[in-house]
């Protein structure tokens, strides 16, 4: 059955991966709703933009009138909510935008979705889904052992993670109070093609290619579980289609790595794929910098539930996924040079005040 998907934040890194996969592998229709802030890039949707099943609307999810109009005109069967301010350092510098987009925007979307859902015929009401895409950062920080799962208590430690925790709670409340058919996914750190170069892997690759310093917070011993964005997109579409209403699913890559090990791995791959005698070995570009305030030590996800109930496991190992990602940035120099000519050029954000 053909469905209509309304995808917020569809011009962003993860959102565009979902849209590309949806258009390329299904017969569904898609409306991308994106404000096109600094991290939104329509070039990330160029591979599918000419498809007649694709539509785009530039709009702010916190604009209630615009959301009601788009929901009424498009009448989606599935809402996949990925629009968010997502960078911890930026949330330290300017938390207000995170509260507005991540909490107020989610509230506005829930209200628009509920108004639409209540007016649908019985069969469409039963089939409707509101899928909220969130992060493992809402759970706080782990010690050297253990993993986050769907039962982990929330303990956000940054303005970003607190705003995402708030939005998760709103989605849960709208299901339990009003009956809106929602589900939530919480993912680990994503990497892959089309990532805006403020996150660790994309920034390190580009800086290494250009011979710039490679900043690493503290001593680089913070640990993250890395998930390839294409694996994540596959998991999100599966959860939206087959996940149980009212449930949450933790999505992880089974790839725990210390930040310094990630950076060194990138250096080795870049040296091999793009040797440069002028720059020399990229590891010599590593520079340890003052740590981020309140920097969580370790994240790791137990993704057993989504494997058991929906049959999803990641396809990429970290080694193959990282090499493919470096190769993509090598092959798409024009994409990231245009991105870096705009609002962000790799400067340090989130410094202690």
N, C-alpha and C positions, 0 to 999 in steps of 0.2 A: 504494500500500500504506500502510495506517495504521501509524504508528510511535508508540512511547512515548518522550517526551523528558523526562529529568530535568534541570532547570535550577537550578543553584546560584546564589544571589544574584539570584533572579528578582524580588525586590521592590525591587531597586536601580534606578538610573537606566537603565543599558544593558540589564540583565536584564529589566526590566519591558517595555521596548520590544520585546525579542525575544519575550516571552510574548504580548504583545498581538498582534503580527504573526502569530505561530504560530496562535493561536486564531482570529483574524479571517480568515486567508487559507488555512488548510489544514484537514484533517480529523483531524490528529494529537491525541494525548492529551498532557497536560503535568502534571508534578508539579514545583511550585516548592518548593525547599528554601532557607530563608533564616533566619538567626538573628535578624533584625530588630534590628540595631544602629541607631545614630542615623541612618544613611543609608538604611535599609530602610523602605519605606512601602507598606502594603497598599492605600492609596488609589490608588497608581499602577497597581494591577491591577484596580481597580473596574470598568473597562469590560468585562472578560472574566470576572470572578469568579463570575458566575452560570452560566457555561457548564458543562454536565455533563462536558466533557472536561478541565476545569481542577481541579487539586487543590493543596492547600498543606500543607506541613509545616514547623513552626517547629523548627529544629534547627541545631546548630553543626557545620560540616563537619569540625572537628577531633575530634568525638566518634565514635570508631570503632564503638562498639556501635550508635549511632543510625544511622550510615551503612550498616552491614551490614544492619540491619533494613529500612531504606527501600529499598535496592537489591533485597533479597530480595522484599519485598512488591510493589513496583511493577514490577520487572524491566524496566528501560528498554532500548530499542534504541539510543538516543543519549543521551550525557551531555554537556551544555554547561556548562562550569565557568566561571562568571563571579563567584562569590563572592570578594571580596577587600577588604582594607583598601587604599584607593586614593589617599589624599591625601598629597602629599609633605610638607606642613607638619606634619601629624599624625605622620608617620613620624619627623620630626626630634624632636618633643616626646616621643614614646613608641614607639620601634622594636619593643619586645617584642611588641605585638599584631600587628604586621605579620609578624614571623617565625612566630608561632603560626598565624595564619589563612592566610597566603599560602604558607608552606612546609610546615608540619606538616599543615594542612588539605588541601593538594593531595596530599601523601603518603597521607593516610587515604583520600581519594577514589580514588586510583589503586589502592590495595589492595582497596577494596570493589568497584571496577569489575572488577578482574582476577579476583577470586573469582567474581563473577557470570558474566563472560565465559567463563571456563574450563568452567562448567557448562552453557552453552547448547547446544542442538542445532546441528549443523554449519551449517545455513542461517542461523540467527540469529547465530552466531559470525562468519560472514563479513560480515554486514551491520552489526555493532556498531561504534559509533564513540565515542571519548572526545575531545571537542573542548575544548581549553584556550584560553581567551580572555586575551590578554596585551596588553602595551603597547609602544610604540616607545621608551619611556624606558629599557628594558633596554640599548639600544645606545649610551647616553651622549649626548654633545653634538656637534653639527655646527658647522663653521665657516660662513662666508658662502656656500659652495657645496656641492654634493653632496646626496645623499638616502640614507636608509636603505633597504635592501632585504633579502631573505631571506638573503643571504650576509654581511651586515654583522656584524662581530665584536661580541660583548657587552662593554660597558664601563659598567655602572651606576654612577651617582654619588650616589644618595641611599639611605637605608635602604629606602624604598618600592621603588625600581627594583631594588635588590639582591635584595629578597625575591621580586619577580616574576621576575627572572632565574633565581633558584634554582628556582622552581616550573617555569619553562620547561625547565630542564635535567632535572628529575625526570621530566617528561612524556616528553621525548625518550628518556631512559634506560629508562623502562618499555616503550617501544616496541622499542628495539633489543635490550634484554636479555631481555624476557619475551614479546615479540611482540604486546603489547596494541595494538590498532588506534587510534592517536592521531593528532591533527593539532593544530597551533598557529596562532593568528592573532595578529598584533601590530598594534595600531591607533594612529592619531594621536589628538589631543585631541578628545573628543566634546562636543557641545552640543545643546540642544533642549529640548522639553517635559519636565517632571517631574525636572529635574536638581536635586539637593540644593544649596542655596545656599552652598557653600563654594568652588566652582570659579569661575574668573574671570568667565565670561559670565553665569551665573545670579546670582552675587553682585552684579555691576555693574548688571544690569537692576533687581533689587529695590532696591538702594541708590538708584539713580537715581529710581525711582518714589517712594521715600520721602523724597527730598531729603537723603540721608546722604552722607558723604564717599565718594569712589570711590578706594580705595587702589590704587596701581600700584607694583609692585616696581622699585627702581632708577630707571632712566630710561624704562622701558617698552619697551626695544629687544629684549627676548627674543622670538624668533619661534617660532610654533607653526603646525602644519598642522591646520586645523579640519575636522572630519567630523561631519555631521549624524547624530544618533543613529538616525534612521529609515533612512538609507542604511547605517549600520553594521549595524543589525539584519538588513537584507536580505542584506548580505554574509555575516554570520555563519551565517544559515540556509542560504545557498547553499554555503558551505564545509563545513558539517556534513553536508549531503546529498551533495555532489558532489566535495568535496575529496579529494585522494589521501592515503592512509594514509602516515604518516611525514613528510609535508610540512609546511611552514609557509607562511603567506600574509601579506604586509604589506598593510594596509588603510588608505588615506589619502583625504583629501577634496580634494586638489589645491587647497587654499586656505591658502597661507602668509600669515600676517599678524603684524606686530609687535603686542605686547600693547597698546601705547598707541594704535595705530590701531584695534584692536578696541574699546577703551573709548570712543574718540571716535565711532566708528560707532554704538555703542549710544546714546550721548548724543543724537546727531542723530535717531535713530529715536524715542527716548522723547520728545524735545521735540516731534516732529511728531505722534505718536500720543496723547500724554498731556501737552499743554502745561499748565504750572502757573505762574501769574504770581508766586506766593509763592516758589517755588523758583528760578525764573529758568532761564537756559540751564544745562543739566546739566554742560557742560564745565568750568564754574567750580568744580564739586565735586571735580574730579580732584586727588588728593593723592599725591605721590611719597613712598614710604616706604622704610625700610631694606630692602635686597635680601635675599632668601632665601639662607642659606648654601649654597654650591655650586650656585647656580642655573644650569642648563644654558642655553646661549645660544640654540640653535636646534634644532628637530626638523623633519624633512621626510621624507615617505615616497614611494618609487617603487612605485606600485601596479600596475606593468605585468604582473606574473605573474598576479594574480587576474583582471585584465582579459583577458589572453591565454588562460588555461586555463579559467576559469569564466565569463567573459563579464560580469563585474561592473564597473560604473563608477558613481560617485556621481551622484544625480539632482539634488541641491540645489547651486546656487551659494551662495557665502557670503552674498551680499547678500540673496537671497530667503530663505535659511534663517534668517538672523539676524532679519530683519523678522518672519517667522512665529513665531520664538521669543519675541520681545518681545511680540507680539500674544497669544501663549498665556499669558504671565505676566499680561498685562493682563486677560485673560478668566478667569483662575483665581486670583484674589486669595485666596480662602478656602483653597486648597491650600497656597500658600506661607506664608501667615500662620500656619497651624497648624504647619507645619514649623518656622518660626522661633520659635515659642513653646516649642520643646523644647530639645534639647541644644545647639543651635548658633544663635547670634544674629548672626553676622557678625564676631565678634571676631578679631583677628589671632592666628594660630598660627605656630609654626615660627620664632620669633625667635632670633637668635644668643644663646648663653649664655656 
